[in-house]
Amino acid sequence: MYEEYDSATMLARYDRDANTVKLEWKKEASGDDYRTPLMHTAELIRKHGCATMIIDAKALGKISEADKTWTVKVLEPALKKSGLEELIFIGKDHEGGSKGKIRTRYVDTMEEAEALLKKEVHTSAGIEEMTRQQAIEYLGLPADADNAAIDDKFYQLTKRYRKSDDEDAEQKLADLSAVYNIASGRRDEEKAREIEHDQAKKYFGKTKEDWQTFFGYHWIKFVFGAGIILFIISLINFFFSGGTSCTVISFGNFGHNSYYMTSALELYGYSNPYVASVTYVVPNTEGQENSAYASQTLAAFFSADPNVIVTDEMTYVYYYSQFADLSSVYGILQDELPQEVFDSLTPVYMSELEAYNLTKTYYEQIYEMQEYVSEIDESQLSDEPVLIGFEITDPDMIEKLGYENYWEKQPDTLVFGIYSNTSDMKESVKVLTTILKVAE
């Protein structure tokens, strides 16, 4: 059985027999064409618990510096968190190998890559038939051990055997994985799901869950079709309503009701403003994670040439490069905004070097990296602070604009900025001023 993502730039598929994900690049790719397929593979790896991934990169060509930075900052931690332990690249001259803690090897052919995969090791006789109590005892834990103790014990034992040179280390790891599956209750949960699946009502041979999975893994085809429809609707909307007058995108760990902001922009003369948001979760210590395709949605938002971008205090650090320098805007806001609103704003300053170091610290702490590895030459980064946005912490103003904070431990914050690649800086400043005016 194979599960795959297929596009014009790549083919990614899950090989169940080898329990690995194989990614074949069809041609050169950059930006979203490079990043989106790789995030798909991370989702496949997470779903199936793959330890190894094979990448045929011969057709990929040279990777841009921006994509290399993204690979180190975003992709590698995502792969590591998904459980990936090894990358095998086909094409020894490939430049995009892992620079972090994931082991990387290079071969010339798919046959050589498959030969490097670990041989299948079956669990020892009798283990699969263990009761949960027997599995807990096998781990050397007391009968009343909770899940936290089981997780910790499993981690300690597997860590010991992964570093062992014993001939039976692989067998012990296989046995431990099976025992852990039983002790943690996952085996019984999987059996219960199988029974429920077998008894569930079928629609054209598939259950409701099967159809959800089918659409999930073939979403690109349906999105393409839907995209054509939306494109036609957008054209009709453009010709009959005069097009979108301004674009505001919000991304962060919050919910957003855009009604008030949209109405306010219309009141100030912006016909058909486009106000959209995506709940986007950056690496954090709260254990919160992104929903499927959040990254792709955000990438699509940036491609819409937004005037204003809105995020939260936790998120803007990772997106420093998307914010324009607003040094010349400070005086404009002081002249245009009501004094009460202007006094509630806190200027947000950050340098290239500071953004890099903060990101580095986050990844080292959250993903327990001994050292954050990047190809960026730190000596080339500017240490001069730049005004990139304005922060609001007043809960009433934030609520009035329609935002609801989803962080459990972080306070309510909003950071307003202008998109670094905006096509009309003067107009973007007017949109930003308008939004802040209505926050009063």
C-alpha positions in Angstrom: 0.0 0.0 0.0 1.3 3.4 -1.0 0.2 6.9 0.0 1.5 9.7 -2.1 1.6 13.3 -3.0 2.2 14.0 -6.7 2.8 17.4 -8.3 4.6 18.9 -11.2 7.8 19.3 -9.2 7.9 16.1 -7.1 6.5 12.7 -6.2 6.5 11.8 -2.5 5.2 8.4 -1.4 5.0 6.2 1.7 6.5 2.7 1.1 4.8 0.5 3.7 7.0 -2.5 3.1 10.1 -0.5 3.9 8.3 1.9 6.3 10.1 4.8 4.7 9.1 7.9 2.7 10.6 8.4 -0.7 10.7 11.8 -2.4 11.7 12.2 -6.0 12.3 15.6 -7.4 11.2 16.0 -11.0 12.8 19.3 -11.7 14.3 22.4 -10.1 12.2 24.0 -7.5 12.3 27.0 -5.2 10.1 28.9 -2.8 6.7 27.2 -2.3 7.4 24.7 -5.0 10.4 23.5 -2.9 8.9 23.9 0.6 5.4 22.6 0.3 6.4 19.1 -1.0 8.9 18.8 1.9 6.2 19.7 4.5 4.0 17.0 2.9 6.7 14.4 3.5 7.1 15.6 7.1 3.4 14.9 7.5 3.8 11.4 6.0 6.7 10.7 8.3 4.8 11.8 11.3 1.8 9.8 10.4 3.7 6.5 9.9 6.5 7.0 12.4 9.2 6.5 9.7 12.8 6.6 10.9 14.3 7.0 7.4 13.6 9.1 4.3 15.1 8.7 0.8 15.4 11.8 -1.4 16.2 11.5 -5.1 17.6 15.0 -5.6 19.4 14.6 -8.9 16.9 16.8 -10.7 16.6 19.4 -8.0 19.6 21.5 -8.9 20.9 24.4 -6.9 19.0 25.5 -3.8 18.6 29.2 -3.0 20.0 30.7 0.1 16.5 31.5 1.3 15.4 27.9 0.9 18.5 26.6 2.7 17.7 28.9 5.6 14.1 27.6 5.7 15.4 24.1 5.6 17.5 24.6 8.7 15.0 26.7 10.6 11.7 25.0 9.8 12.1 21.7 8.0 14.8 20.0 10.0 13.1 20.6 13.3 9.8 19.4 11.8 11.4 16.2 10.5 13.2 15.6 13.8 10.0 16.1 15.7 8.2 13.7 13.4 10.6 11.0 14.4 13.0 11.0 11.4 16.5 9.7 12.2 18.2 9.4 8.8 18.1 11.0 5.4 19.5 9.2 2.4 20.2 11.4 -0.6 20.5 10.1 -4.1 23.0 12.3 -5.8 26.3 12.9 -3.9 26.7 16.4 -5.3 23.5 17.6 -3.7 23.9 20.8 -1.7 20.8 20.5 0.5 21.8 17.8 2.9 20.8 18.1 6.5 23.0 20.3 8.6 21.4 19.5 11.9 21.2 16.4 14.1 19.6 14.1 11.5 22.1 11.6 10.1 22.7 12.0 6.4 24.1 9.6 3.8 24.7 9.9 0.1 24.4 7.3 -2.6 24.2 7.2 -6.4 21.1 5.1 -7.0 17.7 4.1 -5.5 19.0 0.5 -5.3 21.9 1.6 -3.1 19.6 3.7 -0.9 17.2 0.8 -0.4 20.1 -1.5 0.5 21.0 0.9 3.3 17.6 0.5 4.9 17.6 -1.6 8.0 16.5 -5.2 7.6 13.1 -6.0 9.0 13.3 -7.3 12.5 10.3 -9.2 13.9 9.4 -9.1 17.6 10.3 -12.1 19.7 7.7 -14.9 20.2 5.1 -14.2 22.8 5.5 -10.5 23.1 2.5 -9.6 20.9 0.3 -11.7 23.1 1.3 -9.9 26.3 -1.2 -8.2 28.5 -0.7 -4.6 29.5 0.3 -5.6 33.0 2.9 -8.0 31.6 4.3 -5.3 29.3 4.7 -2.9 32.2 6.5 -5.6 34.2 8.8 -6.3 31.2 9.9 -2.7 31.3 10.8 -3.1 34.9 8.2 -0.8 36.3 5.7 -1.2 39.2 2.2 -2.3 38.4 0.8 1.2 39.1 3.2 3.0 36.7 1.5 5.9 34.8 2.0 6.9 31.2 4.7 9.4 32.0 6.8 6.7 33.8 6.3 4.3 30.9 7.3 7.0 28.3 10.4 7.9 30.3 11.5 4.2 30.8 11.0 3.5 27.1 13.0 6.5 26.1 15.9 5.5 28.5 16.0 1.9 27.3 15.8 2.7 23.6 18.5 5.4 24.0 20.8 2.8 25.5 20.3 0.2 22.8 20.6 2.7 19.9 24.1 3.4 21.1 24.9 -0.2 21.7 27.1 -2.3 19.3 25.6 -5.6 20.5 24.5 -7.9 17.7 21.0 -8.2 19.3 20.5 -4.5 19.8 18.1 -4.2 16.8 16.1 -7.2 18.1 15.9 -5.6 21.6 14.7 -2.3 20.1 12.0 -4.1 18.1 10.9 -6.0 21.2 10.9 -2.8 23.3 8.8 -0.9 20.7 6.2 -3.7 20.7 6.2 -3.8 24.5 5.8 0.0 24.7 2.9 -0.2 22.3 1.2 -2.6 24.6 2.1 -0.9 27.9 1.0 2.5 26.7 -2.4 1.1 25.6 -1.8 1.9 21.9 -2.2 -1.7 20.8 -5.6 -2.0 22.3 -6.7 1.4 21.0 -5.6 0.3 17.5 -7.5 -3.0 17.8 -10.6 -1.1 18.9 -10.3 1.3 15.9 -9.9 -1.7 13.6 -13.1 -3.3 14.9 -14.9 0.1 14.7 -13.7 0.5 11.2 -14.8 -3.0 10.1 -18.3 -2.4 11.6 -18.7 1.2 10.3 -21.1 1.9 7.5 -19.5 1.9 4.0 -20.1 4.4 1.2 -19.1 3.0 -2.1 -16.8 0.6 -0.3 -15.2 3.2 2.0 -16.0 4.4 5.4 -16.4 8.1 6.2 -12.9 8.1 7.7 -11.5 6.4 4.5 -13.0 9.1 2.3 -11.5 11.8 4.6 -8.1 10.2 4.2 -8.6 9.9 0.5 -9.4 13.6 0.1 -6.6 14.5 2.5 -3.9 12.8 0.4 -5.3 13.9 -3.0 -6.1 17.4 -1.8 -3.9 19.0 -4.4 -6.1 17.8 -7.3 -9.2 19.1 -5.6 -7.6 22.3 -4.6 -6.5 22.8 -8.3 -10.1 22.3 -9.4 -11.4 24.5 -6.7 -8.7 27.1 -7.5 -10.0 27.4 -11.1 -13.5 28.0 -9.8 -12.2 30.6 -7.2 -10.1 32.2 -9.9 -13.2 32.7 -12.1 -15.2 34.0 -9.2 -12.4 36.4 -8.4 -12.3 37.6 -11.9 -16.1 38.2 -11.9 -15.7 39.9 -8.5 -12.9 42.1 -9.9 -14.7 43.3 -12.9 -18.0 43.9 -11.2 -16.8 45.4 -7.9 -13.7 47.2 -8.9 -11.2 44.6 -7.5 -9.7 44.3 -4.0 -8.7 47.7 -2.7 -6.5 46.5 0.1 -5.3 43.2 1.6 -4.7 42.5 5.3 -3.5 39.1 6.4 -3.2 37.8 10.0 -1.1 34.8 11.1 -0.5 33.7 14.6 -1.9 31.5 17.4 -5.2 33.3 17.5 -8.6 33.2 16.0 -9.9 36.2 14.1 -13.4 37.4 13.2 -12.8 39.8 10.3 -16.2 41.4 10.3 -15.3 44.5 12.3 -12.0 45.2 10.5 -13.6 44.6 7.1 -16.5 46.9 7.9 -14.2 49.6 9.2 -12.1 49.6 6.1 -15.2 49.9 4.0 -16.4 52.8 6.1 -13.1 54.6 5.4 -13.5 54.1 1.6 -11.9 50.8 0.9 -14.2 48.9 -1.4 -14.1 45.1 -1.2 -11.1 44.9 1.2 -9.6 41.4 1.5 -9.1 40.5 5.2 -8.0 36.9 5.9 -6.3 35.0 8.7 -4.7 31.6 9.5 -4.1 30.1 12.9 -0.4 29.5 12.7 1.7 28.1 15.6 5.4 28.6 15.8 7.7 26.3 17.8 6.7 26.6 21.5 7.0 25.0 24.9 3.3 24.7 25.3 3.1 21.6 23.1 0.7 23.4 20.6 1.1 22.4 17.0 0.0 23.6 13.6 -3.0 22.1 11.8 -2.6 20.5 8.4 -1.6 22.9 5.6 -1.3 26.0 7.9 2.2 26.6 6.3 0.8 26.3 2.8 -2.1 28.7 3.6 0.3 31.3 5.0 2.6 31.0 2.0 -0.5 31.6 -0.2 -1.4 34.7 1.8 2.1 36.2 1.3 1.8 35.6 -2.4 -1.4 37.8 -2.4 0.8 40.9 -2.0 -0.7 42.1 1.3 -0.6 45.7 2.5 -0.6 45.0 6.2 0.4 41.9 8.2 -0.8 41.2 11.7 0.7 38.6 14.0 1.5 38.1 17.7 4.6 38.5 19.9 5.6 34.9 19.7 5.3 34.7 16.0 6.9 37.8 14.5 10.4 36.8 15.5 10.3 33.9 13.0 9.1 36.2 10.2 11.4 39.2 10.7 12.2 39.2 6.9 8.5 39.7 6.0 8.3 43.0 7.8 9.2 46.3 6.1 11.3 49.0 7.8 8.8 51.4 9.3 11.2 54.0 10.6 9.7 56.6 8.4 6.2 55.7 9.4 6.5 56.5 13.1 6.0 60.2 12.6 3.0 59.6 10.2 1.2 57.6 12.8 1.9 60.1 15.5 0.3 62.8 13.3 -2.7 60.7 12.1 -3.7 58.6 15.1 -5.8 59.7 18.0 -3.5 60.3 21.0 -5.0 57.5 23.0 -4.4 55.0 20.2 -0.8 56.2 19.6 0.0 56.0 23.3 -1.1 52.4 23.3 1.4 51.4 20.6 4.8 49.9 21.5 7.4 50.2 18.7 8.9 46.8 17.9 12.6 47.0 17.0 14.7 44.1 15.9 18.0 43.6 14.0 18.9 40.8 11.6 21.4 39.4 14.1 18.9 39.5 17.0 16.2 37.7 15.0 18.7 35.0 14.0 19.9 34.6 17.6 16.4 34.4 19.1 15.4 31.8 16.5 18.5 29.9 17.3 17.8 29.9 21.0 14.2 28.8 20.5 15.2 25.8 18.4 18.0 24.8 20.8 15.6 24.9 23.7 12.5 23.5 22.2 14.0 20.8 20.1 16.9 20.1 22.6 19.5 20.8 20.0 23.1 21.1 21.4 23.8 23.6 18.7 21.7 25.2 16.1 23.5 24.7 12.8 23.0 27.2 9.9 24.8 28.1 6.7 24.2 31.8 7.5 27.4 33.8 8.1 26.6 35.6 11.3 29.3 38.2 10.6 27.2 39.4 7.6 24.1 40.0 9.7 23.4 43.6 10.7 23.1 44.4 14.5 21.3 47.7 13.9 17.8 47.6 15.2 15.1 48.3 12.7 11.5 49.4 13.4 9.4 46.5 12.0 6.1 46.9 13.7 3.8 48.3 16.4 2.5 46.2 19.3 -0.8 46.4 21.1 -1.3 44.7 24.4 -4.6 46.3 25.5 -7.1 43.3 25.7 -10.1 45.6 24.9 -8.5 46.9 21.7 -7.5 43.4 20.6 -11.0 42.0 21.2 -12.5 45.0 19.4 -10.5 44.1 16.3 -11.8 40.6 16.5 -8.8 38.6 17.8 -8.9 35.8 20.3 -5.6 34.6 21.8 -5.1 30.8 21.7 -1.8 30.7 23.7 -2.3 29.2 27.2 0.6 31.0 28.9 1.3 34.0 26.6 -0.5 37.3 27.2 -2.7 38.9 24.5 -0.6 40.7 22.0 -0.9 41.9 18.4 2.0 43.2 16.2 1.1 45.3 13.2 3.4 45.7 10.3 3.7 46.2 6.5 4.7 43.5 4.2 8.3 43.8 3.1 7.5 43.2 -0.6 4.4 45.4 -0.7 3.9 46.9 -4.2 2.6 50.2 -2.8 4.3 51.4 0.4 2.4 54.7 0.5 -1.0 52.9 0.2 0.0 50.3 2.8 0.8 53.0 5.3 -2.7 54.4 4.8 -4.2 50.9 5.4 -2.2 50.5 8.5 -3.2 53.9 9.8 -6.8 53.2 9.1 -6.8 49.8 11.0 -5.1 51.4 14.0 -7.6 54.2 14.0 -10.5 51.9 14.4 -8.9 50.0 17.3 -9.7 53.0 19.6 
